């Protein structure tokens, strides 16, 4: 079990003007907090949201927005039930958090999400000026943070987001895999029933 996580430097890509003392150029910051830290606790709450989404027939992804140690927004995937293609867990958590603090900007906040955000959600994270993103499992088919794209590392953007990944990664991944496994099994059963009737 990995007891430590690696995070990107919060200042973004290093340049001669923002070298942290004692660091080599481009060396990532190492966060030595154990995984049973506050990050894991908030990720467990995001997993609860994801579980609810799965029970509702949505892809099980959950998100929690935290500011000053307090949850200010929660979200779970709901594009089907809301008939809204933008109703991803991250977007719903950001909307709730912004409404709660009465500001569309959320500096100093941390967004916990069970799956690496897509392009749309990563854009929303940038627009909201979220300070930190913590996600569980990588998304090789649609992740816009480190898997498919690395949008948060683009030096042309005017906001930097600290990123921590792999928090409760196995639990996050297993929830998604189980959902799709059960969905495939359900579809096969339905197909076999149709074949038997025909």
ChimeraX attribute file (.defattr): number of C-alpha atoms within 10 A of each C-alpha:
attribute: neighborCount
match mode: 1-to-1
recipient: residues
	/A:1	4
	/A:2	8
	/A:3	10
	/A:4	15
	/A:5	16
	/A:6	15
	/A:7	17
	/A:8	19
	/A:9	20
	/A:10	15
	/A:11	14
	/A:12	19
	/A:13	17
	/A:14	17
	/A:15	11
	/A:16	7
	/A:17	6
	/A:18	11
	/A:19	14
	/A:20	15
	/A:21	6
	/A:22	6
	/A:23	11
	/A:24	10
	/A:25	13
	/A:26	13
	/A:27	12
	/A:28	16
	/A:29	14
	/A:30	12
	/A:31	13
	/A:32	11
	/A:33	13
	/A:34	13
	/A:35	17
	/A:36	12
	/A:37	9
	/A:38	12
	/A:39	18
	/A:40	17
	/A:41	14
	/A:42	24
	/A:43	26
	/A:44	22
	/A:45	19
	/A:46	29
	/A:47	27
	/A:48	18
	/A:49	23
	/A:50	28
	/A:51	21
	/A:52	18
	/A:53	21
	/A:54	22
	/A:55	11
	/A:56	14
	/A:57	14
	/A:58	18
	/A:59	23
	/A:60	28
	/A:61	29
	/A:62	32
	/A:63	33
	/A:64	31
	/A:65	30
	/A:66	23
	/A:67	18
	/A:68	9
	/A:69	11
	/A:70	11
	/A:71	17
	/A:72	20
	/A:73	23
	/A:74	25
	/A:75	26
	/A:76	30
	/A:77	28
	/A:78	24
	/A:79	15
	/A:80	13
	/A:81	12
	/A:82	10
	/A:83	9
	/A:84	10
	/A:85	10
	/A:86	15
	/A:87	19
	/A:88	22
	/A:89	29
	/A:90	32
	/A:91	24
	/A:92	23
	/A:93	26
	/A:94	29
	/A:95	19
	/A:96	18
	/A:97	25
	/A:98	18
	/A:99	13
	/A:100	12
	/A:101	13
	/A:102	10
	/A:103	12
	/A:104	15
	/A:105	17
	/A:106	22
	/A:107	14
	/A:108	13
	/A:109	23
	/A:110	25
	/A:111	26
	/A:112	31
	/A:113	34
	/A:114	36
	/A:115	29
	/A:116	26
	/A:117	29
	/A:118	21
	/A:119	17
	/A:120	13
	/A:121	22
	/A:122	21
	/A:123	16
	/A:124	17
	/A:125	25
	/A:126	19
	/A:127	13
	/A:128	19
	/A:129	19
	/A:130	24
	/A:131	20
	/A:132	20
	/A:133	22
	/A:134	25
	/A:135	25
	/A:136	24
	/A:137	22
	/A:138	22
	/A:139	17
	/A:140	12
	/A:141	10
	/A:142	16
	/A:143	21
	/A:144	22
	/A:145	23
	/A:146	18
	/A:147	15
	/A:148	15
	/A:149	16
	/A:150	13
	/A:151	18
	/A:152	21
	/A:153	18
	/A:154	13
	/A:155	11
	/A:156	8
	/A:157	10
	/A:158	8
	/A:159	18
	/A:160	20
	/A:161	22
	/A:162	18
	/A:163	22
	/A:164	19
	/A:165	23
	/A:166	21
	/A:167	27
	/A:168	20
	/A:169	16
	/A:170	11
	/A:171	16
	/A:172	27
	/A:173	17
	/A:174	12
	/A:175	19
	/A:176	19
	/A:177	13
	/A:178	13
	/A:179	18
	/A:180	15
	/A:181	12
	/A:182	11
	/A:183	13
	/A:184	12
	/A:185	12
	/A:186	12
	/A:187	12
	/A:188	12
	/A:189	12
	/A:190	12
	/A:191	12
	/A:192	12
	/A:193	11
	/A:194	10
	/A:195	9
	/A:196	8
	/A:197	7
	/A:198	6
